[in-house]
Amino acid sequence: MSDRRAELAAGLARVHERVDAALSAAGRTDAPTLVVVTKRFPTSDLDLLVDLGVTDIGENRDQEAAAKLPEVAARSGLTVHFVGQVQTRKAGSVARYADVVHSLDREKLARALDRAAEREGRAIEVLLQVGLDTAGGRGGAPAADVPALADLVAGLEHLRLRGVMAVAPRCEPPRPAFARLRELSERLRSAHPGATAISAGMSGDLEDAVAEGATHLRVGSAILGSRESHG
Ligand SMILES: *Cc1c(COP(=O)(O)O)cnc(C)c1O
C-alpha cells in the first residue's frame, strides 16, 4: 500500500468513526452520505479514494473540476457533487460533470442550469443553498427566499429538487445554525415531499450537523489533509 493510500484510508476510517459516534449520540441509524471534497487535490488522490470505496466526491471550482472529473467519473461511476458557488456563465460546464449541485441560490442560476441540463440530455439534482450567516458572506439564498426558489426549481423540467444545503456561519456556533436549517428543511418538505436532503457539516463541525439531521456531509481536510501544501 502506498503511503498516500494508507494516509487516505486512515483519514476515511477516522471520519467514519466520528460519524458513527455522532449517529449513536443522536440516536440515529440512518447513515448520511459522505461526500469527500477533493478540491485542490490531484486526480491521483481521487483514484485512490475510489479504490478505497468512496462513491461520492465534491468539488467547488468549475475550472478545476472540469479538468479533473470527466475521466475519473467516466471510469468509476462516481456521483459528482458540486458544492461551490456557481457563476451563471459556468452553468453549461457544471452540467457536463455534476450529478448533484449543492449550491443553487438564485433564480437566474436555476434557469441557466435547467437549460444546460437539457442540452446535455440529463437531469441534475439540486439542493438550495441557504445563507445562515446573519452577517452575510458565505453564499446562499436568504431563508425567506427559499420557498419561492423551491417552487421555481420544482417547475423546471431538468432539475430535481432534493433539499437544502448550508455552510456554518462564521460568527456563531454551528449547532443552532444547523438547527435553523433543519426547521427550514421541515417546512420545505411540507410543500415538496421529495426534498429530503440536508447537506451540512464539514471537517470541523460534522458532529453538529449529524445531531441536526444532516443527510449529506461534505468533508475534505479531515480525510485528505491540509490544502495549504497543495496550493
Ligand atoms: C471545501 C469545502 C468543504 C470541505 O471543507 P473541509 O473543512 O476541508 O472539510 C465543504 N463544503 C464546501 C462548500 C467547501 O467549499
The ligand as a Tripos MOL2 file, in Angstrom:
@<TRIPOS>MOLECULE
LIG
   15    15     1     0     0
SMALL
NO_CHARGES

@<TRIPOS>ATOM
      1 C1        -14.0480   22.9510    0.9900 C.3       1 LIG1
      2 C2        -15.4780   22.7510    1.2810 C.ar      1 LIG1
      3 C3        -15.8790   21.7320    2.1580 C.ar      1 LIG1
      4 C4        -14.9210   20.8160    2.8980 C.3       1 LIG1
      5 O1        -14.2370   21.5540    3.8780 O.3       1 LIG1
      6 P1        -13.2740   20.8580    4.9440 P.3       1 LIG1
      7 O2        -13.2310   21.8250    6.0610 O.co2     1 LIG1
      8 O3        -11.9610   20.6740    4.2740 O.co2     1 LIG1
      9 O4        -13.8770   19.5640    5.3370 O.co2     1 LIG1
     10 C5        -17.2480   21.5820    2.3690 C.ar      1 LIG1
     11 N1        -18.1560   22.3910    1.7680 N.ar      1 LIG1
     12 C6        -17.7960   23.3590    0.9190 C.ar      1 LIG1
     13 C7        -18.8480   24.2080    0.3120 C.3       1 LIG1
     14 C8        -16.4510   23.5780    0.6550 C.ar      1 LIG1
     15 O5        -16.0990   24.5650   -0.1780 O.3       1 LIG1
@<TRIPOS>BOND
     1     1     2 1
     2     2     3 ar
     3     2    14 ar
     4     3     4 1
     5     3    10 ar
     6     4     5 1
     7     5     6 1
     8     6     7 2
     9     6     8 1
    10     6     9 1
    11    10    11 ar
    12    11    12 ar
    13    12    13 1
    14    12    14 ar
    15    14    15 1
@<TRIPOS>SUBSTRUCTURE
     1 LIG1         1 GROUP 0 **** ****
